[in-house]
């Protein structure tokens, strides 16, 4: 069971405690009104343990190169090769930034744009 103190106001009512038991989230004191979309939750998935070499990872394949860079940076750091570890860590971060940019561009650029060329006039 998880219990967390919350120090904010929830629609004018002080929400003091929430807890989770058996997958059910409970608030105390119980809110006096029902509000649609009144609760925002953030979820962090706990990865499954890898037990065999043939088991698939729980991340998309597009992250494979970045995962390799991260693992190599951690191995280099354990070998106390800090310069090489920092280089691989930078490659890892740059790769994640590149993937993030690519995902954001693909979401915003849904339609191809054809702009007039100044030489056509």
Backbone torsions as a table, in degrees:
resi	resn	phi	psi	omega
1	UNK	NA	134.2	178.3
2	UNK	-108.8	134.8	177.1
3	UNK	-127.0	135.2	-178.6
4	UNK	-136.9	134.9	175.7
5	UNK	-82.7	134.1	177.8
6	UNK	-120.5	129.5	-174.2
7	UNK	-107.2	23.0	-177.0
8	UNK	-108.2	167.0	173.4
9	UNK	-92.5	139.3	178.1
10	UNK	-118.1	97.6	-176.7
11	UNK	51.0	47.6	176.0
12	UNK	85.8	-8.1	-179.9
13	UNK	-109.9	130.2	178.3
14	UNK	-70.8	117.5	178.2
15	UNK	-93.3	108.1	-170.9
16	UNK	-87.3	-45.4	-172.4
17	UNK	-144.1	144.7	166.1
18	UNK	-131.3	154.8	175.7
19	UNK	-148.2	158.4	-179.5
20	UNK	-122.7	127.9	177.2
21	UNK	-140.7	124.2	178.6
22	UNK	55.3	37.8	176.7
23	UNK	81.4	3.5	179.7
24	UNK	-109.7	126.2	178.7
25	UNK	-93.4	129.5	-177.8
26	UNK	-125.1	139.8	178.8
27	UNK	-109.0	144.7	173.3
28	UNK	-135.9	125.8	-2.4
29	UNK	-71.0	157.8	-178.7
30	UNK	-66.9	128.8	178.4
31	UNK	-58.4	143.7	-176.3
32	UNK	-85.3	-9.1	-179.7
33	UNK	-140.4	157.7	177.9
34	UNK	-98.8	130.7	-178.5
35	UNK	-126.3	123.4	177.4
36	UNK	-69.2	133.4	-178.7
37	UNK	57.3	35.0	-177.7
38	UNK	-92.3	1.1	-177.0
39	UNK	-132.5	130.5	177.1
40	UNK	-113.9	127.6	180.0
41	UNK	-119.9	142.7	172.8
42	UNK	-113.2	136.9	-173.6
43	UNK	-123.6	131.6	174.7
44	UNK	-119.0	117.3	-177.4
45	UNK	-77.1	134.5	175.4
46	UNK	-87.2	122.0	-177.1
47	UNK	-68.6	150.9	177.1
48	UNK	-77.8	151.0	178.5
49	UNK	-74.9	139.1	177.3
50	UNK	-88.7	121.0	-177.2
51	UNK	-110.9	-22.3	179.5
52	UNK	-131.6	158.9	179.4
53	UNK	-69.6	-24.4	-177.1
54	UNK	-89.6	-2.8	-178.4
55	UNK	-73.1	137.7	-179.5
56	UNK	-80.7	150.1	178.3
57	UNK	-81.0	156.7	-178.8
58	UNK	-89.3	23.3	178.1
59	UNK	-122.8	154.0	179.2
60	UNK	-62.6	151.9	-177.8
61	UNK	-61.7	-26.3	-178.2
62	UNK	-64.6	-15.9	178.8
63	UNK	-92.3	5.1	-174.5
64	UNK	-58.6	-49.9	-177.9
65	UNK	-62.3	-38.6	179.4
66	UNK	-69.0	-35.9	175.9
67	UNK	-63.2	-42.6	177.8
68	UNK	-62.4	-44.5	178.0
69	UNK	-60.6	-40.4	179.8
70	UNK	-65.6	-46.0	-179.0
71	UNK	-62.9	-42.4	179.1
72	UNK	-64.0	-40.5	179.5
73	UNK	-63.4	-38.4	178.3
74	UNK	-67.8	-39.5	178.4
75	UNK	-65.8	-41.9	178.2
76	UNK	-64.0	-37.4	178.3
77	UNK	-66.6	-38.3	177.2
78	UNK	-65.3	-30.5	176.6
79	UNK	-82.5	5.0	-179.9
80	UNK	62.1	29.8	173.5
81	UNK	-99.7	77.6	-169.2
82	UNK	-70.9	-33.0	178.9
83	UNK	-65.6	-47.5	179.3
84	UNK	-66.6	-36.1	178.1
85	UNK	-64.3	-41.3	178.3
86	UNK	-65.1	-37.8	178.0
87	UNK	-63.6	-46.4	179.1
88	UNK	-66.7	-36.2	177.5
89	UNK	-63.8	-38.5	177.3
90	UNK	-66.0	-41.5	176.1
91	UNK	-60.7	-40.8	178.2
92	UNK	-60.9	-50.3	-179.3
93	UNK	-63.7	-43.0	178.8
94	UNK	-63.1	-39.1	177.8
95	UNK	-64.5	-41.2	176.6
96	UNK	-64.7	-40.9	177.4
97	UNK	-62.1	-41.8	179.1
98	UNK	-63.4	-43.3	178.0
99	UNK	-64.7	-40.0	178.7
100	UNK	-62.9	-43.2	178.3
101	UNK	-62.9	-42.8	180.0
102	UNK	-63.1	-41.8	179.3
103	UNK	-66.6	-40.2	179.8
104	UNK	-68.4	-38.8	177.9
105	UNK	-65.8	-39.3	-178.4
106	UNK	-69.0	-26.4	178.8
107	UNK	-80.3	-33.4	-176.5
108	UNK	-90.0	-25.1	-177.0
109	UNK	-102.9	69.0	-177.1
110	UNK	-77.7	-29.6	-177.8
111	UNK	-119.6	139.9	177.0
112	UNK	-71.7	140.6	179.2
113	UNK	-107.4	135.5	174.3
114	UNK	-115.8	114.6	-178.7
115	UNK	-102.0	146.8	178.8
116	UNK	-66.4	143.0	177.2
117	UNK	-93.4	132.1	-178.1
118	UNK	-62.0	-25.0	-179.7
119	UNK	-77.5	-12.6	179.9
120	UNK	-77.7	-13.6	-175.3
121	UNK	-104.3	NA	NA
